[in-house]
Amino acid sequence: MLLLQIKGQYHRNPFYKKILDSPQEFKSFKVKDSYIHLKLADRRVLCIPNIQEGKRHLQETIIDQAHSLLAHLGPRKL
């Protein structure tokens, strides 16, 4: 599962490690249940660390899956 792959991996990324170490210094981010979210005006967005998953990066896998699910629907089918 994607969330389990992400959990506990933020420390491997220098930027996200800084957020985990001093969350109060990063007002645009929220750490909750070991996940980092970017706070936007109307929602929170899950941050995906750039980690290797097999031969591919996790970000690449997510984009590929989203494209497969959404891009081929076309604008009228949404």
URBEL-V40410 format. One record per backbone hydrogen bond with DSSP energy under -1.0 kcal/mol. CO is the residue of the C=O (numbers start at 1). NH is the residue of the N-H. E is the energy in kcal/mol with one decimal. If there is no record, write none. Layout:
CO&NH&E  CO&NH&E
This chain:
1&5&-1.6  2&6&-1.8  3&7&-2.4  6&9&-2.4  9&12&-1.6  10&13&-2.0  13&17&-2.5  14&18&-1.4  15&19&-1.4  16&20&-2.4  17&21&-2.4  18&22&-2.1  22&25&-1.9  23&26&-1.5  26&29&-1.8  28&39&-3.5  30&37&-2.7  32&35&-1.8  35&32&-2.6  36&47&-3.0  37&30&-2.5  38&45&-2.5  43&40&-3.0  45&38&-3.2  49&51&-1.8  51&58&-3.1  53&56&-1.5  56&53&-4.0  57&61&-1.9  58&62&-2.3  59&63&-2.4  60&64&-2.4  61&65&-2.4  62&66&-2.6  63&67&-2.5  64&68&-2.2  65&69&-2.1  66&70&-3.0  67&71&-1.2  70&73&-1.5
